[in-house]
Amino acid sequence: MVGYITLSNGNKAIVDDEDFEHLTQTKWSDDSHGYAIRHAFNIKGIPTTEKMHRIIMNAKPHEQVDNINGIPWDNRKSNLRLVTNAQNSANKGRYSTNKSGYKGVAVYNSGRWTAQITVNYRKIHLGCYDDPKEAAKAYNEAAVKYFGEYAKLNVV
């Protein structure tokens, strides 16, 4: 079963029943990315912001928590996992400035489409294509190869 925690702006965060009572002991809002947050004080009394998904996963400061389905307010344990920075980056969607509509796909001045993927901070060119969907498929194949279950695939 799941519970819904209403945030200060009226949005709702989804949590497992086992976490619901503990999490409703405080007021929650959301940040500019949609993550449920609360304002608190750290051990030294300094104001800080805590994210709900990090509290649920009991994440240490150096650990990252990934929302598997990419929905920041879905904080069910089945949708959360501890990840490395590289794994978290692999599961990100396309940039807001992307004009192709596909992750890893960009248009050249010639009107052709290029596919590329970044692995270990290095860009790998995957080819040029006449159709952006073909470039997106090339990206998907490479993403599965390099990132496995952490790959965020294009819907083609």
C-alpha positions in Angstrom: 0.0 0.0 0.0 1.0 3.6 -0.5 0.3 6.9 1.1 0.3 10.4 -0.3 1.9 13.3 1.5 0.6 16.7 0.5 3.3 19.3 -0.1 3.0 23.0 0.7 2.1 23.8 -2.9 -0.6 21.1 -3.1 1.4 18.6 -5.0 1.6 15.1 -3.5 4.5 12.8 -2.8 4.0 9.0 -3.0 5.5 6.9 -0.2 5.2 3.4 1.2 2.8 2.9 4.1 5.7 2.0 6.4 7.3 5.4 5.8 4.1 7.5 5.9 3.6 8.1 9.6 7.3 9.1 10.2 7.4 11.4 7.2 4.1 13.2 8.1 5.6 14.5 11.4 7.0 17.4 9.5 5.9 19.9 6.7 7.2 19.2 3.2 7.5 21.5 0.1 9.1 20.8 -3.2 12.2 22.2 -4.9 12.4 23.5 -8.5 12.9 20.0 -9.8 9.9 18.5 -8.0 11.7 16.7 -5.2 9.9 16.7 -1.8 12.1 18.7 0.6 12.0 19.9 4.2 13.9 22.5 6.0 15.8 21.4 9.1 19.0 22.1 11.1 22.1 19.9 10.9 24.1 18.7 13.9 25.9 22.1 14.2 22.6 24.0 14.1 23.1 25.3 10.6 19.9 25.5 8.4 19.8 22.8 5.7 17.4 21.3 3.2 16.7 17.5 3.3 15.2 15.6 0.4 12.5 13.0 1.2 14.0 10.2 -1.0 17.4 10.6 0.7 15.7 10.2 4.2 13.8 7.1 3.1 16.9 5.5 1.7 19.0 6.6 4.7 21.6 7.9 2.2 25.0 9.0 3.5 26.3 12.4 2.3 28.4 10.9 -0.5 25.7 8.6 -1.8 23.2 9.5 -4.5 19.6 8.3 -4.7 18.0 7.7 -8.0 14.3 7.7 -8.8 14.2 4.8 -11.2 11.1 6.0 -13.2 12.4 9.6 -13.2 9.4 10.9 -11.3 10.9 13.0 -8.4 7.8 12.8 -6.2 7.5 9.0 -6.4 9.3 8.0 -3.2 8.3 4.4 -2.9 11.2 2.2 -2.0 10.6 0.1 -5.1 11.3 3.2 -7.2 14.5 4.3 -5.3 18.0 2.9 -5.4 21.5 4.0 -4.2 23.7 4.8 -7.3 27.0 6.2 -8.2 27.3 9.5 -10.0 27.8 7.8 -13.3 24.8 5.6 -12.9 22.6 8.6 -11.9 23.8 10.5 -14.9 23.0 7.6 -17.2 19.4 7.7 -16.0 18.8 11.4 -16.7 16.5 12.5 -19.5 17.4 14.7 -22.4 18.5 18.3 -21.7 15.8 21.0 -21.9 17.8 22.7 -24.7 17.6 19.5 -26.8 15.9 20.3 -30.2 15.8 16.7 -31.6 13.4 15.4 -29.0 15.8 12.5 -28.3 18.5 12.0 -25.8 22.0 11.8 -27.4 20.7 13.1 -30.8 21.6 16.5 -32.4 21.2 18.0 -35.8 24.2 19.1 -37.9 24.0 22.2 -40.1 23.7 19.9 -43.1 20.3 18.7 -41.8 21.6 15.3 -40.9 21.4 13.9 -37.4 24.2 12.7 -35.2 24.1 10.3 -32.3 26.6 10.4 -29.4 26.9 9.1 -25.9 29.1 10.1 -23.0 30.9 7.3 -21.1 33.4 8.0 -18.4 33.5 11.7 -19.3 34.3 10.9 -23.0 32.0 11.5 -25.9 31.6 8.6 -28.3 30.3 9.4 -31.8 27.8 6.8 -32.9 27.2 7.9 -36.4 25.3 10.3 -38.7 21.7 9.6 -39.9 19.1 11.0 -42.2 16.4 10.4 -39.7 16.4 11.4 -36.0 14.7 8.2 -35.1 17.5 6.1 -36.5 20.0 8.2 -34.5 17.8 7.7 -31.4 17.9 3.9 -31.9 21.7 4.1 -32.2 21.9 5.9 -28.9 19.5 3.4 -27.3 21.7 0.5 -28.3 24.8 2.2 -27.0 23.1 3.2 -23.7 22.1 -0.4 -23.1 25.6 -1.6 -23.9 27.3 0.9 -21.6 24.7 1.6 -18.8 22.6 -1.6 -18.7 19.7 -1.2 -16.2 20.6 2.4 -15.6 20.1 3.5 -19.2 17.4 6.1 -19.9 16.2 5.1 -23.4 14.5 7.2 -26.0 10.9 6.3 -26.9 11.1 5.8 -30.7 
